């Protein structure tokens, strides 16, 4: 499964607190921060987290340089 796309938080302060808590705790993978642990924290706090499944034919992949170049050449 691929978690790709736009992410939304109720407001800026919710995201900032989650991110700063992750940063201060060193919650990284290979020295990178990922969005899923932030949402997992919201879920553990009993907050509502929603998602929508998008058909793959509606997604324009450009997460790698090769995918980006292929998208430009469409």
VOBA-1610 file (N, C-alpha, C; in pm, whole numbers, padded with zeros to 5 digits, always signed):
BEGIN
Unk+00084-00117+00000Unk+00000+00000+00000Unk+00089+00124+00000Unk+00047+00221-00074Unk+00123+00346-00085Unk+00041+00458-00021Unk+00101+00528+00069Unk+00039+00646+00129Unk+00096+00767+00058Unk+00023+00814-00039Unk+00074+00918-00127Unk-00029+01030-00136Unk+00016+01152-00140Unk-00080+01258-00163Unk-00065+01376-00071Unk-00176+01444-00054Unk-00180+01564+00029Unk-00228+01526+00168Unk-00172+01591+00266Unk-00208+01565+00405Unk-00261+01693+00467Unk-00356+01677+00555Unk-00424+01792+00614Unk-00435+01773+00765Unk-00412+01880+00837Unk-00433+01880+00981Unk-00537+01987+01013Unk-00607+01969+01123Unk-00714+02061+01161Unk-00665+02206+01163Unk-00545+02226+01213Unk-00485+02358+01211Unk-00333+02345+01224Unk-00266+02454+01203Unk-00120+02455+01203Unk-00062+02411+01337Unk-00124+02454+01445Unk-00068+02423+01577Unk-00072+02273+01608Unk-00172+02201+01556Unk-00178+02055+01576Unk-00056+01990+01512Unk-00029+02027+01386Unk+00086+01970+01316Unk+00217+02009+01386Unk+00231+02137+01420Unk+00355+02183+01483Unk+00385+02108+01612Unk+00284+02089+01696Unk+00306+02018+01822Unk+00348+01873+01796Unk+00278+01806+01706Unk+00313+01667+01674Unk+00454+01658+01619Unk+00488+01748+01527Unk+00621+01743+01466Unk+00730+01774+01568Unk+00711+01877+01648Unk+00813+01913+01747Unk+00831+01804+01851Unk+00721+01739+01891Unk+00733+01626+01984Unk+00815+01514+01920Unk+00788+01485+01792Unk+00863+01380+01721Unk+01010+01420+01708Unk+01034+01546+01678Unk+01171+01595+01662Unk+01248+01583+01794Unk+01187+01626+01902Unk+01255+01623+02032Unk+01277+01481+02082Unk+01190+01389+02043Unk+01206+01250+02087Unk+01297+01171+01993Unk+01337+01233+01881Unk+01422+01164+01784Unk+01348+01057+01707Unk+01217+01075+01691Unk+01133+00977+01623Unk+01153+00987+01471Unk+01262+00926+01423Unk+01293+00928+01280Unk+01320+00786+01231Unk+01317+00771+01101Unk+01358+00648+01035Unk+01466+00687+00936Unk+01585+00632+00955Unk+01701+00667+00871Unk+01721+00818+00867Unk+01701+00881+00983Unk+01718+01026+01000Unk+01618+01109+00918Unk+01504+01049+00884Unk+01399+01120+00812Unk+01271+01115+00895Unk+01189+01218+00880Unk+01059+01223+00948Unk+00951+01177+00850Unk+00858+01099+00901Unk+00747+01050+00819Unk+00615+01094+00881Unk+00515+01106+00796Unk+00385+01156+00839Unk+00305+01053+00919Unk+00320+00925+00887Unk+00238+00821+00952Unk+00250+00821+01104Unk+00370+00835+01162Unk+00377+00838+01308Unk+00302+00956+01370Unk+00293+01066+01298Unk+00217+01181+01351Unk+00069+01146+01357Unk+00019+01083+01251Unk-00122+01041+01253Unk-00145+00931+01356Unk-00049+00841+01372Unk-00062+00736+01474Unk-00074+00798+01613Unk+00000+00904+01637Unk-00008+00973+01766Unk-00147+01033+01786Unk-00202+01095+01682Unk-00339+01148+01693Unk-00439+01038+01726Unk-00424+00923+01658Unk-00514+00810+01683Unk-00501+00763+01828Unk-00377+00755+01878Unk-00356+00710+02016Unk-00415+00808+02117Unk-00431+00934+02077Unk-00494+01035+02162Unk-00646+01034+02150Unk-00698+00943+02067Unk-00843+00934+02049Unk-00899+01035+01951Unk-00813+01099+01874Unk-00857+01197+01775Unk-00908+01125+01651Unk-00990+01193+01573Unk-01041+01137+01448Unk-00941+01162+01335Unk-00912+01057+01261Unk-00826+01066+01144Unk-00903+01002+01029Unk-00914+01073+00919Unk-00989+01025+00803Unk-00898+01014+00683Unk-00938+00931+00589Unk-00863+00917+00464Unk-00962+00889+00351Unk-00913+00902+00230Unk-00993+00872+00113Unk-00907+00792+00017Unk-00960+00686-00037Unk-00886+00606-00135Unk-00905+00666-00273Unk-00795+00684-00342Unk-00797+00742-00476Unk-00759+00632-00575Unk-00835+00617-00684Unk-00797+00516-00784Unk-00658+00547-00841Unk-00580+00443-00862Unk-00442+00464-00910Unk-00437+00536-01044Unk-00542+00523-01125Unk-00540+00593-01254Unk-00563+00743-01239Unk-00593+00788-01118Unk-00612+00931-01091Unk-00490+00994-01023Unk-00385+00914-01002Unk-00266+00962-00933Unk-00154+00985-01034Unk-00089+01098-01024Unk+00028+01128-01106Unk+00150+01112-01018Unk+00218+00999-01034Unk+00333+00969-00950Unk+00454+01052-00992Unk+00518+01113-00895Unk+00642+01187-00923Unk+00730+01191-00799Unk+00740+01077-00730Unk+00818+01069-00608Unk+00965+01043-00630Unk+01000+01001-00750Unk+01141+00978-00783Unk+01176+01064-00903Unk+01303+01091-00925Unk+01341+01169-01044Unk+01290+01107-01174Unk+01298+00975-01188Unk+01249+00910-01310Unk+01099+00928-01327Unk+01023+00915-01218Unk+00878+00935-01226Unk+00846+01079-01262Unk+00922+01172-01208Unk+00899+01314-01238Unk+00926+01343-01385Unk+01036+01291-01438Unk+01067+01312-01580Unk+00962+01248-01669Unk+00916+01129-01633Unk+00811+01064-01711Unk+00683+01147-01709Unk+00650+01207-01597Unk+00532+01291-01586Unk+00546+01415-01674Unk+00664+01475-01675Unk+00687+01592-01759Unk+00672+01561-01907Unk+00705+01439-01945Unk+00701+01399-02086Unk+00566+01344-02130Unk+00466+01343-02043Unk+00332+01294-02081Unk+00264+01390-02174
//
